[in-house]
Amino acid sequence: MGKITLYEDRGFQGRHYECSSDHPNLQPYLSRCNSVRVDSGCWFLRRGDYADHQQWMGLSDSVRSCRLIHHASSHRLRIYEREDYRGQMVEITEDCSSLHDRFHLSEIHSFNVLEGSWVLYELPNYRGRQYLLRLGDYRRRQDWGATDARVGSLRRAVELY
């Protein structure tokens, strides 16, 4: 069980909508989202207050859906240098703030999530566009929703209190 509240205006002002489970379409409830309060659960954002969409590294004030990420006791992910699981492979079980510095891969084009859920960031130090990787196969960047091949850092999706 989790709780997240999305606000149309910065500083937790204006119209708001509270979620305690997955919600595939928030558009009927909010026209924009400029601040978020995560009270419990793992929602792509960790527990805390985000008074402005830039604090969670949002690229705009658009939030169209939300999904509660279910707790996993362990996390394991395989990273591949090329599409379709080709090239050099590395397996990781912990957060990594710079994939290039740690593994010296020129590029990363596919993932296999074996355990848990992960948040993928296009830039090092958990910055830039974010993608949720759940259990399963990601043979090419389009499978996780990316339009370019930039992969900078990875963080386990865990519930923190």
C-alpha positions in Angstrom: 0.0 0.0 0.0 1.2 3.5 -0.8 0.1 7.0 -0.9 1.1 9.8 -3.3 -0.5 13.2 -3.8 -0.1 15.1 -7.0 -0.7 18.9 -7.1 -1.4 21.1 -10.2 0.6 24.1 -8.8 4.1 24.5 -7.2 4.4 24.4 -3.5 1.6 21.9 -3.0 -1.1 24.3 -4.1 -4.1 24.2 -6.3 -6.2 21.2 -7.4 -4.7 17.9 -6.2 -5.3 14.2 -6.6 -4.4 11.4 -4.2 -3.5 7.9 -5.3 -3.0 4.7 -3.3 -2.7 2.3 -6.2 -1.9 2.3 -10.0 -3.7 4.9 -12.0 -3.3 4.6 -15.8 -4.9 8.0 -16.7 -4.7 11.1 -14.5 -5.9 13.5 -17.2 -9.5 13.7 -15.9 -8.2 14.8 -12.5 -5.3 17.1 -13.2 -4.4 19.3 -16.2 -0.7 19.5 -15.0 1.5 18.5 -12.1 3.9 20.9 -10.6 4.4 19.3 -7.1 4.2 15.9 -5.5 4.1 14.5 -2.0 5.1 10.8 -1.6 3.9 9.7 1.8 4.5 5.9 1.5 5.3 3.3 -1.1 7.6 3.4 -4.0 6.2 5.4 -6.9 9.3 6.0 -9.1 10.0 8.9 -6.7 11.2 8.2 -3.2 9.3 9.2 -0.1 9.4 13.0 0.4 8.1 16.3 -0.8 8.8 17.7 -4.3 7.6 21.3 -4.3 8.5 21.8 -8.0 8.6 19.4 -10.9 12.2 20.2 -11.5 13.0 18.7 -8.0 12.2 15.2 -9.3 14.0 16.0 -12.6 10.7 16.3 -14.5 11.2 17.7 -17.9 7.7 19.3 -17.9 4.6 19.7 -15.7 3.0 16.7 -17.4 2.2 13.5 -15.4 -0.2 11.2 -17.2 -0.2 8.2 -15.0 1.2 6.7 -11.8 2.2 3.2 -10.8 3.0 1.7 -7.4 6.2 -0.3 -7.6 5.9 -3.5 -5.6 8.7 -4.3 -3.1 11.3 -6.9 -4.1 13.7 -8.5 -1.7 16.5 -8.7 -4.2 17.5 -6.9 -7.4 19.5 -8.3 -10.3 19.9 -6.9 -13.8 22.1 -7.8 -16.8 23.4 -5.0 -19.1 24.5 -5.6 -22.6 26.6 -3.5 -24.9 24.6 -4.2 -28.0 20.9 -4.8 -29.0 19.4 -8.3 -28.6 21.8 -9.2 -25.7 24.9 -9.1 -27.8 28.3 -7.8 -26.9 29.9 -7.6 -23.4 27.5 -8.4 -20.5 27.6 -7.2 -16.9 25.4 -8.2 -14.1 24.6 -5.8 -11.3 22.7 -6.0 -8.0 23.3 -2.5 -6.5 22.8 1.1 -7.5 25.3 2.5 -9.9 25.8 6.3 -10.2 28.0 6.0 -13.4 27.7 3.0 -15.6 30.4 4.2 -17.9 33.0 4.8 -15.1 32.2 1.5 -13.3 32.0 -0.9 -16.3 33.8 1.0 -19.1 31.1 0.0 -21.7 31.1 2.3 -24.7 27.3 2.1 -25.0 24.4 0.1 -23.5 21.7 -1.1 -25.8 19.8 -3.9 -24.0 18.8 -5.1 -20.5 17.4 -8.2 -18.9 15.8 -7.5 -15.5 16.0 -10.8 -13.6 14.8 -9.5 -10.1 13.2 -6.4 -8.8 12.5 -3.1 -10.6 15.0 -0.5 -11.6 15.0 3.2 -12.5 17.3 4.0 -15.4 18.6 7.5 -15.9 20.0 8.8 -19.1 22.8 10.7 -17.3 25.3 9.8 -14.5 24.5 10.7 -10.9 20.8 9.8 -11.3 20.0 12.8 -13.6 18.1 13.3 -16.8 15.2 11.4 -18.3 14.1 8.4 -16.2 12.7 5.0 -17.3 11.2 2.3 -15.2 12.6 -1.2 -15.9 10.4 -4.0 -14.5 11.0 -7.7 -14.7 11.5 -8.7 -18.3 13.4 -8.2 -21.5 14.5 -4.9 -23.1 16.2 -5.9 -26.3 16.5 -2.4 -27.7 16.1 1.1 -26.4 12.6 1.4 -27.8 11.5 -1.4 -25.5 12.0 0.9 -22.4 10.7 4.0 -24.2 14.0 5.8 -25.1 14.6 7.6 -28.4 18.4 7.7 -28.0 20.9 5.3 -26.5 22.1 7.4 -23.6 22.3 5.4 -20.4 24.1 7.0 -17.5 23.0 5.5 -14.1 20.7 2.9 -12.5 19.0 2.8 -9.2 17.1 -0.1 -7.6 13.4 0.8 -7.1 13.0 0.3 -3.4 10.7 1.7 -0.7 12.6 3.9 1.7 11.2 5.3 4.9 
